[in-house]
Amino acid sequence: MNNIRFIIEFVVSLSVLLFVHEFGHYIIGSLMGIKAEEFGFGYPPRLIKLFTWKGTDFSINLIPFGAFVRFSGEEDPDIVGGFYTASKWKRLATLLAGPVMNILTGILLFSLVISQTGAPKVDTVQIIQIAPESPAELAGLLPMDIITHIDGIEINGMEEVGQLVKERAGTKIDFGILRNGEDLVIQITPRQNPPEGEGSIGIVMQNPTEKIGFIQSIPFGGKIAVEQVRQLLSVPAMLIRGEVASEEARMLSPVGIYDIYSQVRQEEESTAPDEYAPWFDTAWFFGVISVSLGFSNLLPIPALDGGRILFILPEIFLKKRVPAKYENIIHFVGYVSLLALMGYVFYQDIFNPIVLP
């Protein structure tokens, strides 16, 4: 029964993200005066037409997943009032609207969770877990200790702790902590060759949280979205340097995304405390997916929004437009290539499913 519930949750939530994307295109395109012939819930073939509003048919389609918008004259430069005949700025705004809506939705979801769970105090570092028989345990550090300084250097973030400890591996250091309102100094010697997954002194750190309102949480949600995009942009370089294994950076189809979602939900339901709202992890998960969806659609790949934007750039900077027939051919080739790639990704996800550690 859980699997059926998870599948329903997943399909509905992902469909909402796809709907938001297409609605962004539709609403901005309409404001720009570009006629939309159809806005469909789900994917064709069409089942029924719900109504017509301002010249746009709203329909329900057979495949109950996502949504689509079809603008007049997307591929035909001869249709007056269509997409192709609109000015470059109107087309650019319409194409950007979908990815931007997804990124804003991700920020909204992150902010919603942060407003309920609290915002991290990024300048405060707290120990939440200590590995058995590690230097931290042997020295007397305890969970909930707050790290205040190392060898007299004030601590203002987790990266600072990691860097200072790494630099002093093999030597005794003074670890300043705050425990129950009392300042203590504990001497500890970081390991030079720690066991895999433990680190030099064997602690897990976090930033403690403080309760804030929804409006106050929005900047935090924005920072998380920006950091996610930064990490996505850094993946190719990390692959080249060998910092990330290729199997850890593979593309995912909806099947692979669902595999991760179901494992996260199962783990959440088996370990989360009673007072922990299960929608927290679900909202956060789809916030990550929403930002990723927005970012990936901005990549300069033919048939994606980013690929279409790429063809507008010569108009902006060179005052020259790529002829419609060439643009349509390139998008068609890109579309076929994407279908082939997605077929391979689906195959991978089905026969080599993702298993979280």
N, C-alpha and C positions, 0 to 999 in steps of 0.2 A: 504493500500500500504506500509505503514511503516513496518508492521509486516513481509510482504514478503521480504522487503529489509533487515530487521534485520536478518531474517532466512538465507538468502543468504550470508550475511556478516559473520554470525556465522559459518555456515557449511564450507565455504571456508577457514576462518581463522583457525578453529580447525583442518581442514584437513591438512593445511600447517604445523601445529605443529606436527601432527602425521607423516607426510611425513618427516619432519626434523629428528624426532626420528629414523625412520627406515633407513633413509639415513645415519645417523651416524653409525648404525650397519653395513650397507652395505659397506661404504667406508673404515672403519677401518678393517672389516673382509677381504675385498679384499686386502688391504695392508698387512695383516697378512698371505695372501696366502690361505685363506679359500674360497672355491668355493661357490658362490651363484647361486642356480639354477634359481631363479626367483625374480625379483623386480616388485611388482605390484602396480599400482595406483588404489586406491579403494580396495574393498574386493571381494573375489571370490563369485560366479563363474566367470571365465574368459570370457570376451567378445571378445577381439582380442589380438594377440601378435603384438607389435609394431616393435620390432627388437631384435636381439641377439648381445650382445657385451661382448667379453671376456668370452664366455660360459654362460652368464646370459641372460635369457629371460626377456625382459621388456614388461609388459602387461597392458592393461586397463580392469578393472573388473566391474561387474554389480553394486555393491553397491558403489556409488560415494562419498566415505568418507574415508579419511586417506590413508594409504599405508601399505605394508608389504614386508618383505624380507624373503625368504626361503633358508637357507643354506643347502648344501649337507651334509648328515650324521648327522643331528641334534639329531636324536634318535637312529641311527644305528652305533655302534662302529666298524663295519666291513668295512665301506666305506672309502677307502684310500683318503686322501686329504679333508675329510669332517670336519665338526665342531667338532665332538666328538674326532677325532684322533689328532686334533691340540694340541699344548702345552698349559699348564694351563695359561701361561701369555698371549698367543694369544687369548684364549677364554675369559679371564678376560678383556682384552682391548676391544674386540668386544662387550661384554655385557655392559661394562661401557659407550661405545661410545654413545648409544642412549640417556640415561638420561643426560649425560654431554652436548650433543648437545641441549637438551631442556633447560637446565639451562643457557647455553651460549646464547641461543636465547632470554630468558627472560632478561638477562643482557643487550643484544643489544637493546631490545625494551625499557627497562627502560632508558638506556643511550640516545636513540633517543629522547624520550620525554623530558628528562632533558635538552638536548642541545637546545631544542626549548623554553622551559618554564623557564629555569634558575635552578641553583643548590641552594639548601637551605643553608643559612648561619647558621650552626647548633649552633654556639655560640651566636647568636642574637635572642632574643625573642620579638615578636611583638604581640600586642593585635589586633585582627581583628573583634571581636564582643563582645558586652556587653549586658547582660540580663537586661531587664527593672526592675526597683525597686531593683536591686541588690546592695550590698555594693560598687561594682566598680562604678556603675552609680551614686549612692548617693555621693560618694567621689569625683567624677569629672574626673575619667579616661575616655579616649576617644579611639575609634578605631584608629589604626596606631601609638599609643604610643608604644615606645620601652622600655621594662623593663630593667633597668640597675643594680639595687641593691635592696635588701630587708633587712631592719635594718642594713644597712652598708655592707652587704655581697654581693660581686659582683656576678652577674648572668651570667652563661655561657651555659645555656640550659633550656629547658622547664621542664624537670624532677626536676631540682633544684628549680624552682618556685613552682611547685606542692608540693614538700617536705617541703619547708620552710613555705609556707602558711598553710599547714596541721598542722605542729608543733605549729603554733601560733594561731590556731582557738580560737576565743573568746577574743583575746587580740589585742590591737591597735598596728599596725606596720607601719613603715615608708617605703613607696613604692617609690623607685627612678625611674623616667622615663625620657626618652628623647623625647621631643615634638618640632618638627620644629627647631631642632638644639639647643634647650634650655633645660638645666637640671632642673627638678622639683622634689620636694619631696611631696608626697600626703599621708596623714594618712588614714588608712583604717582598719576596724575590720572584719576579716573573720568570717563567720557564722559557728557555730558548727554543726548545722543540716540544711544544705541547701536543697532547693527543688531538687527533682530528676532531674538529667541531667544538673544541673547548676554549681555545684562546690561551694567552700567556699566563693569566692568573685564574681562569676558570669561572668567570662571572657572566651573567646575562643582565644587560642594562636596559632601562627604559626612561623616558621622560614622564614624571608623574603628571597627572591631569588636574585641571581646575574647571569648575562648572562655569559655562558662559551661555548667553542667549544665542538664538539662531542668527541674528544679524551680525553679532560679533564673530560667529563661526565662519562666515563667508570668506574672509581673507585667508583663513586656514585652509578651507576647501580649495581656494584658488591656488595656494602654494602647493598643495598636494597634487593638483592637476598639472601644474607647471613642472614639478619634479618628475611626474610620471612621463610627460612628454620628453623631458631631458634624458631620462633613462632609455626611452625607446630610441631616441636619436643616437645614443651612445652604444647601442647593441652591436652595429657592424664593426666598430673599432674594437670593442671588447672581444668579439669573435676572432678578429685578426690577431689580437695580442694573446689569445688563448685564455682569457680571463673567464669566458663563458663557454661551456661545451655546446656543440652544435645542436644536440638533442634538447638542450634546455632553452634554445632560442627558436625552435621550430614554429612554423605557422600552424594555426589551429582553425579547423572548421567548426560550425556549430556543434558537431558531435564531440570534438575535443573540448570545447568550452563547457559543454554540459558535463563531461566526465569530471572536470575540475570542480564545477559547481556542486555536483552530487556528493563528491568526496568531502568538500568543505562543509556542506549541510549535514552530512552524516557525523562528521567529527564534532561539529557544533552541537548537535542534539545530544551527543553522548557525553560531552564534557562541560557544556556551558552550565553555569549555576542557574537556579530557578528564577532569579530576578533578572537574568540577562535576556533581553528581548531578541528573539531569533531574527527579526528583520534587520538588526544592525549589520550582521555579516552579509546578508542578502543585498541590502542597499549599498554597502561598501563594494561588494563584488561587482554589481552592475554599474556602479560609478566608475570603476576601473575599466569595465568593458565599454562603457559609453565614451570615455575619453579616448580609449584605443580606437574605437570605431571612427570618431571624429578625426583623429590624427591620421589613421590609415587612408581615409578618403581624401586627405589633402596631399598624399604622395603623388608625384608627377607621373602617374601611370595612365596610359590611354584607357578610356572607358570609365575611369573614376573621376570624381569631381576635380581632383588635382590635375589630372590629365587634360580635362577640358579648360581649366584655368590656364594651363601651360600655353594653350593656343590663343589665349587672349593677350598674353604678354607682348608678342610682336606688335599688336595694335597699340598697346600702351606706350612702348618704348621706341618702336620703329615706324609707327603710323602705317603699318602694312598688315593686311589680314590674310591668313592662310585660306585659300579657296575651299569652299564647302566640300567639294568632292574629295579632296585630299584629306581633309579633317575627318570626314565620315569613314573613309577607307581605313585610316589609322585607328580610329576608335573601334571599328569592327574587328580589325585584327587583334587589338588589345582585349576586346571583349571575349573573343574566341580563346585567346591565350589565357585569360583569367579563368575561363570555364575549365580549360585543361588543367591549370594549376590547382584549382579547387577540387577537381576530380581526384588528383593525386593526394591532396591534403585530406580529403574525406577518406581515401583508401588507407592512408597512414593512421588516421584517428580510429578507424574501425578495426584494423588488423594489428595495430601497434598502439593500443590506448595509453593515454597519459595516466600515470600512477604517481600521486604525490608522495614524497618521502614522509 
